[in-house]
Each structure stands twice: as structure tokens, then as C-alpha cells.
Amino acid sequence: QVQLVESGGGLVQPGGSLRLSCAASGSAFSLYDMAWYRQAPGKQRELVADITREGNTNYANSVKGRFTISRDNAKNAVYLQMNNLKPEDTGVYYCNAIPPTWYNPTDYWGQGTQVTVSS
């Protein structure tokens, strides 16, 4: 079983920054692809960024140039650095862990952390 514990959300003004953290339990973290999703009020959950076990990254067009996903396998952690935040970035951000399909068909989700961007 994998447990994901998130932190770092909060209230910031437009143009501000936040750094989200996701700490994973277990012993196979380095094998997992990791991702951040978000869900705005009244909207569907969307992929924000992901990082493979090899370190390749991908970003939603809406956050390119502003957000950076990274991982630290020694700490079993993944991060999302969010800069130049906009009101439309507001939502609940979820950490997602995806095992190799040959290893485990089940992916895991964190509890979510609220990010609010407002004046």
C-alpha cells in the first residue's frame, strides 16, 4: 500500500508563489511516475504536471513557464513549485502516484490540499 501526504497549500495573492509537497510511504517510490492534478470549484479534475521515474516532465499549457514539478527519490517526495499564481489556479491539488503497469494496476491519490489565489 502507498500513502501520500500533501502539504504546502494556502491562500496567496495573484503573482505570489507556493510550493506543494507530497510525501509517499512505501519502498518503491523510485519506480513510480508522479503527477499533480487540480480541481477547481465546479470543474473537472485536470492534470497539472507529471514526472516519470526517469525524470521526464510534462505540464498543462496553462501552467507552462510558471510551475515546476520535481522529485527527490531519497526523500520519497514530489514537489510542485508554483510561481506567478493566478486566480484561475485556485482549486484542490492532488498528488498522484502511478506504478508501472506490470507491477501494480492501482494508482494512489493524496487527500488534496487547497490552493486559493485571491486579492
C-alpha angles and dihedrals in degrees: 000000000000125000122196120201118192132198141162104070123131148119119308137166121249109280092029130118139236133182117212121202131198120192117197129203123214135062103264101065094125089061094056129093108222132208144177121221130181136199121202121204109286092002136105121259112268136193112253103176141336138196126199126222086259092055100255112147136206130186138194111251091243093063103035111129092016106060129053126193120202140163139211110202092188088062097036088235141132125196139199116203109199119194133176091019120203131202089251088063088070114119147088111300119211131197115222129194120198119192122206107279092237090054105044130352092205124089124199136227135203124228094258131246125228120241117188122183111191143133 
